[in-house]
């Protein structure tokens, strides 16, 4: 993420998007407590515009969680990138069973303003505000897990997901009939 708002018209920015692969659980517990929400607009439209903190506190919204993640930065990355591979660790992996995998893709948001974890940490002096990288954000989040959690919860934008079949994952937004290929496909803003 760039922290330089004064980029000239001749400079460019390359932003990498990925499909995070994260460890999740199917049930909320003391460690896995950050929800990856399903499309709440379909089941509870009255909740669809609520803030992240409001949704996390609402029992009806929590029932719509596809999975629960334990890392606030990973949670933010799943929502920022809009796709993810969820590896379910519900005890079976420890018993030698392979993890169940679900693929999810963004279907909408609550329409609230998005706040970057990096910007939040920089505004509180935990990162160099004039120039920081994702690695800097990750180090700051690891060094200050309580602040990373606060930053994630202060981001009012919530992304809603749906499970996607492996054959059509990841979905190629804007590329009708196309297929994204790992280490090959790229996107360009032609404007």
PLY file of the C-alpha trace (Angstrom):
ply
format ascii 1.0
element vertex 191
property float x
property float y
property float z
element edge 190
property int vertex1
property int vertex2
end_header
0.00 0.00 0.00
1.36 3.38 -0.89
1.68 6.05 1.74
2.63 8.80 -0.76
-0.50 10.76 -1.69
1.50 13.21 -3.84
2.49 10.82 -6.63
2.96 12.70 -9.90
1.03 11.87 -13.06
4.17 10.32 -14.57
4.82 7.96 -11.73
3.03 4.67 -11.46
2.23 2.24 -8.76
2.27 -1.53 -8.98
-0.08 -3.16 -6.51
0.00 -6.88 -5.99
-3.15 -8.78 -5.22
-3.07 -12.35 -4.15
-5.37 -15.04 -2.96
-4.48 -15.48 0.70
-4.55 -19.00 2.08
-5.54 -18.77 5.71
-6.20 -21.17 8.56
-9.76 -20.88 9.87
-12.24 -22.70 12.03
-15.92 -23.26 11.43
-16.89 -22.18 14.95
-16.10 -19.10 17.01
-13.73 -19.79 19.91
-11.36 -17.81 22.16
-8.62 -17.74 19.52
-10.56 -17.79 16.24
-12.84 -14.80 16.78
-12.74 -12.69 13.59
-15.62 -13.60 11.22
-15.42 -14.03 7.48
-19.02 -13.12 6.73
-21.25 -14.76 4.18
-23.65 -12.60 2.17
-25.67 -11.17 5.03
-27.61 -9.07 2.52
-29.50 -12.21 1.49
-30.39 -13.51 4.95
-30.55 -10.38 7.10
-30.86 -7.32 4.84
-31.63 -5.17 7.89
-28.06 -5.80 9.11
-26.26 -5.34 5.78
-25.22 -1.71 6.35
-24.00 -2.04 9.93
-20.40 -1.34 10.92
-17.85 -4.08 11.56
-18.08 -3.70 15.33
-21.89 -3.82 15.20
-21.88 -6.95 13.03
-19.27 -8.70 15.17
-21.46 -8.10 18.24
-24.74 -9.21 16.63
-25.67 -12.90 17.18
-27.67 -13.05 13.92
-24.71 -11.68 11.94
-22.29 -14.10 13.62
-24.46 -17.01 12.43
-23.74 -15.94 8.84
-19.96 -16.35 9.28
-18.51 -18.78 6.74
-15.46 -19.19 8.97
-13.52 -17.63 11.83
-9.89 -16.49 11.56
-7.47 -15.81 14.42
-5.32 -13.09 12.85
-6.62 -9.53 12.39
-4.09 -8.79 9.64
-5.03 -11.99 7.80
-8.68 -11.00 8.21
-7.94 -7.62 6.61
-5.99 -9.27 3.77
-8.85 -11.64 2.94
-11.22 -8.68 2.69
-8.77 -6.42 0.85
-7.99 -9.02 -1.80
-11.58 -10.21 -2.13
-10.75 -13.90 -2.51
-9.23 -16.51 -0.22
-8.60 -20.19 0.29
-9.85 -21.15 3.70
-8.14 -24.14 5.29
-10.35 -25.43 8.08
-8.49 -26.57 11.17
-11.28 -27.98 13.30
-9.17 -30.61 15.03
-8.96 -33.08 12.14
-5.57 -31.83 10.93
-4.01 -32.67 14.29
-5.40 -36.21 13.93
-3.72 -36.65 10.54
-6.74 -35.79 8.43
-6.30 -33.32 5.55
-7.76 -29.87 6.09
-11.08 -29.12 4.42
-10.63 -26.26 1.97
-13.23 -23.72 0.91
-12.71 -21.01 -1.65
-14.48 -17.70 -1.13
-14.98 -14.63 -3.26
-16.34 -11.18 -2.55
-19.99 -10.57 -3.42
-20.55 -7.19 -1.78
-19.85 -4.86 1.13
-21.75 -2.96 3.77
-20.99 0.27 1.87
-19.05 1.83 4.73
-15.73 3.64 4.42
-12.60 1.46 4.22
-9.68 2.13 6.58
-6.23 0.67 5.97
-4.56 -1.15 8.86
-1.23 0.33 7.71
-2.57 3.87 7.73
-4.19 3.28 11.15
-0.89 2.01 12.60
1.07 4.86 10.98
-1.34 7.46 12.36
-0.57 6.14 15.84
3.21 6.24 15.40
3.69 2.48 15.04
4.93 2.82 11.44
6.92 5.46 9.59
4.04 7.43 8.04
5.99 8.75 5.05
6.95 5.36 3.62
6.03 1.87 4.70
5.65 -1.49 3.02
3.45 -4.49 3.66
6.38 -6.12 5.48
6.47 -3.10 7.82
2.74 -3.42 8.45
3.09 -7.15 9.16
5.95 -6.54 11.62
4.00 -3.79 13.41
0.91 -6.00 13.59
2.95 -8.86 15.03
4.68 -6.58 17.54
1.40 -4.94 18.60
-1.36 -7.56 18.23
-3.77 -5.54 20.37
-3.32 -2.52 18.09
-3.69 -4.67 14.95
-6.99 -5.97 16.33
-8.15 -2.46 17.13
-7.16 -1.30 13.63
-9.05 -4.16 12.01
-12.16 -3.49 14.09
-12.00 0.26 13.41
-12.27 -0.44 9.68
-16.04 -0.03 9.25
-16.07 -1.60 5.76
-17.12 -5.24 5.83
-16.79 -7.48 2.80
-19.34 -10.25 2.27
-18.29 -13.53 0.65
-19.74 -16.59 -0.98
-18.19 -20.00 -1.45
-16.93 -20.60 -4.98
-16.37 -23.88 -6.79
-12.71 -24.78 -7.38
-13.23 -24.88 -11.18
-14.27 -21.22 -11.28
-11.88 -19.90 -8.65
-10.66 -17.21 -8.61
-13.42 -15.45 -10.53
-12.08 -13.20 -13.31
-13.76 -9.86 -12.59
-14.02 -7.75 -15.72
-12.76 -10.53 -17.99
-15.82 -12.12 -19.53
-15.17 -15.76 -20.25
-11.54 -15.44 -19.18
-9.57 -17.50 -16.72
-7.04 -16.10 -14.28
-3.78 -18.05 -14.30
-1.39 -18.00 -11.38
1.92 -16.21 -12.06
0.66 -15.15 -15.50
-2.46 -13.00 -15.40
-2.35 -9.34 -14.54
-4.77 -6.46 -14.51
-4.29 -2.93 -15.79
-6.29 0.23 -15.29
-6.33 1.52 -18.86
-7.26 5.03 -17.75
0 1
1 2
2 3
3 4
4 5
5 6
6 7
7 8
8 9
9 10
10 11
11 12
12 13
13 14
14 15
15 16
16 17
17 18
18 19
19 20
20 21
21 22
22 23
23 24
24 25
25 26
26 27
27 28
28 29
29 30
30 31
31 32
32 33
33 34
34 35
35 36
36 37
37 38
38 39
39 40
40 41
41 42
42 43
43 44
44 45
45 46
46 47
47 48
48 49
49 50
50 51
51 52
52 53
53 54
54 55
55 56
56 57
57 58
58 59
59 60
60 61
61 62
62 63
63 64
64 65
65 66
66 67
67 68
68 69
69 70
70 71
71 72
72 73
73 74
74 75
75 76
76 77
77 78
78 79
79 80
80 81
81 82
82 83
83 84
84 85
85 86
86 87
87 88
88 89
89 90
90 91
91 92
92 93
93 94
94 95
95 96
96 97
97 98
98 99
99 100
100 101
101 102
102 103
103 104
104 105
105 106
106 107
107 108
108 109
109 110
110 111
111 112
112 113
113 114
114 115
115 116
116 117
117 118
118 119
119 120
120 121
121 122
122 123
123 124
124 125
125 126
126 127
127 128
128 129
129 130
130 131
131 132
132 133
133 134
134 135
135 136
136 137
137 138
138 139
139 140
140 141
141 142
142 143
143 144
144 145
145 146
146 147
147 148
148 149
149 150
150 151
151 152
152 153
153 154
154 155
155 156
156 157
157 158
158 159
159 160
160 161
161 162
162 163
163 164
164 165
165 166
166 167
167 168
168 169
169 170
170 171
171 172
172 173
173 174
174 175
175 176
176 177
177 178
178 179
179 180
180 181
181 182
182 183
183 184
184 185
185 186
186 187
187 188
188 189
189 190
